[in-house]
Structures are given as structure tokens and as C-alpha cells.
Amino acid sequence: MSEIAERLKSIIRPENQVYKKSSVLNDVTMHYCPGCSHGVVHKLIADVIEELGIQDQTIGVSPVGCAVFAYNYIDIDWSEAAHGRAPAVATGIKRIMPEKTVFTYQGDGDLAAIGTAETMHAVNRGENIVMIFINNAIYGMTGGQMAPTTLLGQVTSTTPYGRNVDLNGYPLKITELIAQLPGAAYVTRQSVHTAGAVRKARKAIKKAFELSQKNIGTCFVEVVSTCNSGWKMTPVESNDWMVKQMFPLFPLGDLKDGGKEATEPFQMKG
Amino acid sequence: MAKVIGAVVVDAEVCKGCNLCVVSCPTQTLGLNRDVNSKGYHYSYMENPESCIGCSNCSSVCPDSCITVYRLKVE
């Protein structure tokens, strides 16, 4: 036993450290459920802000939803918007302070339901903001009701027999809609269920923040996420469910990469 | 060939025992502790400390950023 303790002592030294919590994250425990993807995305945003050295120049706009308390966790300037209106608030902030990096952080109930109009028009205007979209196919905060992105047949508290197309319509693939708008500069869909996916998502968020500083249009990063409480599964089961059920409808990859000048019709890659 | 050895330190009070780090570990180093922290969660810990290679997979998928990773090359 002492041999192992000795060995650990030799490894656990500051010079051998390869990963630690970002200094941009506040030292508080997040209120999210165990295994929630929000925590991973918060961490990635904080990592990217730290790496780019823009902690003083970044303003976030938090949504209504589980991520409403994002301002408690990431140590930057924040504004809280009315439900769905984060892109409108971010537009105002960016136009008053064009030198700042402005991003919104929204869930699917906020961005794809009540805020669809604000989202579409902000992107269509080509506002130079970053939009981070957490898509977990359910209203997580209010108890797992059907969201626009809920899959057909998915059981939620408001669709106890599964989502029915005649009654509830089709799942909304809003990222595909966004990618068709000429104001979008970079539109991508990522996930954070494995270490490899987390690395890709981090790269995408970093690219979005860098492009946003060049003011070439709206950067939109969708993160296909889990809501294990809303889906009534364990975190590991919900990751498997997401891979099996959500990825066929929401395939990962870049949907648009370029500037807002591009007017060519959107072509799906991958 | 240089061998890589690693170790992780889990902040037991912040860990919520979601098990994501355990399934992401390629060397089965991590496990959930039988003990619980003050919130009642079975926090993650190094079950097999000698197998850790410091790959940082666990810290990448950790939603609560409670894992710090150390890595050392030995000849």
C-alpha cells in the first residue's frame, strides 16, 4: 500500500499536471444534475476563453432554462435575457461594443421554440455573435415536457404515448435552417458524449470565438446533449440513447463554413 | 521505450458520481467509491491506481470539472 502511495506522490506534482479546472470557471459546484452536458459545455467555453485570453473582453447572454445560472459559473461579464430573446440582447450589446466578443448560450426550448424568430433574424442579419445551442430534445428545467426538437415517438411528460406527428408535428432541425441563412458564417453540430467528441466540440467552439472576432457573420455551434433527468435514464444510458436515437436525425459535423457573403445554397457535408 | 504513468485527483465534494469518467477510462482505472460524499453521491476514485496513463479522458468528459490529471514519463 505504501508503495502505491509513494508512487502517487511522485506523479502528483505541479510539473506533471496535464489537466486542471480552467481558471475562468468559478470555484462553485454547479447546480446541474449529475452527468448533465451543460457542465461539459461550460467547461469548454471557459477553456476556450482562457486559451484565447479574452476573459475581460467577453460578454455572455444567458437564457431561460437550466443554464440560466451560467453567470454563476463562468467568470466573465453576463447579461440575462428574457425567454428566447438572448440573440436580440446580444445584438444590442455587440452593436454598442463591437470590440467585445459576445455569445449567447441557449437551450432548445429557448432558441428553437419561444426564441425562433429572434434566432432566425439575428442570424439572417449576420450579427457578429457566437450562438451556443444545447439541444437535448426536451424541456429539462420544467420537468421533461416535449420540445420542438423532441423525436417522433419519444416519451415525455406531455407526450406520454410518444410524440405523434399528426398531433405534435415533426422535430425541428433548426441548425439546418440556420445553415441556409446567408448571414451565418460558421454553423456546426457537435456532441460531448466521449473524450474525442469533447475535443472536437472544443475545437469548434474555439473556431467560432475566433471567427466572431473577425466579424464575418454569426457563428452557430449546436451541441447535441443529454438530459438524463428528463429522459429518466442514468447518464451513461442517456449517452447511449443519444448516439442511437438522436444522431441519425441530428448528424454531427460542420454544416457551413465560410463568411456571411457566401450565397451558395447550403450543402450538407458528412 | 518510455513508459507513461499517470494519476488523477478527484475533488470528492464536487463529484456527483455520474459514472461518465468511469466508462470513458480506457484502462479501467477509475471506479465509484462505496463511500459517499456529504451530498450522498458515490464519488469517483482511482480503483486501480497503477493502471492510470494520464490520458485526460476522464477530465474531458467530467461535467463538474472535478478531476485534475497528472502524467509522468519514466524510462
Contacts between the chains, C-beta under 8 A, distances in Angstrom:
chain1	res1	chain2	res2	distance
A	4	B	49	5.5
A	4	B	50	6.7
A	7	B	5	7.6
A	7	B	49	7.5
A	7	B	50	7.3
A	8	B	7	5.2
A	8	B	49	6.1
A	10	B	72	7.2
A	11	B	5	6.0
A	11	B	6	6.5
A	11	B	7	4.2
A	11	B	54	7.8
A	11	B	70	5.0
A	11	B	71	7.6
A	11	B	72	5.0
A	12	B	7	5.3
A	12	B	9	6.3
A	12	B	70	5.1
A	13	B	70	7.0
A	13	B	72	8.0
A	16	B	54	7.9
A	16	B	70	4.3
A	16	B	71	5.9
A	16	B	72	4.8
A	17	B	68	6.7
A	17	B	69	7.3
A	17	B	70	5.5
A	18	B	6	7.9
A	18	B	54	5.9
A	18	B	56	5.8
A	18	B	69	5.0
A	18	B	70	6.6
A	18	B	71	4.7
A	19	B	56	4.6
A	19	B	59	4.4
A	19	B	60	7.8
A	19	B	67	7.4
A	19	B	68	6.5
A	19	B	69	4.0
A	20	B	68	4.7
A	20	B	69	7.7
A	21	B	65	4.3
A	21	B	66	7.6
A	21	B	68	7.1
A	22	B	65	7.2
A	25	B	65	5.9
A	29	B	13	7.6
A	29	B	14	5.2
A	29	B	64	6.9
A	30	B	63	7.4
A	30	B	64	5.9
A	32	B	63	6.6
A	32	B	64	8.0
A	33	B	16	7.8
A	34	B	16	3.6
A	34	B	17	6.1
A	34	B	18	3.8
A	34	B	41	6.9
A	34	B	63	7.7
A	35	B	16	7.4
A	35	B	18	3.4
A	35	B	19	7.3
A	35	B	20	5.6
A	35	B	63	6.2
A	36	B	63	5.5
A	37	B	63	6.8
A	38	B	63	7.2
A	39	B	62	7.7
A	39	B	63	2.9
A	39	B	64	5.4
A	39	B	65	7.1
A	40	B	60	8.0
A	40	B	61	6.6
A	40	B	62	7.5
A	40	B	63	5.0
A	43	B	62	7.7
A	43	B	63	7.5
A	43	B	65	5.0
A	192	B	61	7.2
A	193	B	61	7.7
A	194	B	24	6.5
A	194	B	61	6.8
A	195	B	24	5.6
A	195	B	55	7.8
A	195	B	56	7.4
A	195	B	57	3.9
A	195	B	60	4.3
A	195	B	61	5.7
A	198	B	60	4.3
A	198	B	61	6.0
A	199	B	60	6.8
A	234	B	19	7.0
A	235	B	18	4.4
A	235	B	19	6.0
A	235	B	20	5.5
A	236	B	19	5.4
A	236	B	20	6.7
A	236	B	23	5.4
A	239	B	20	7.4
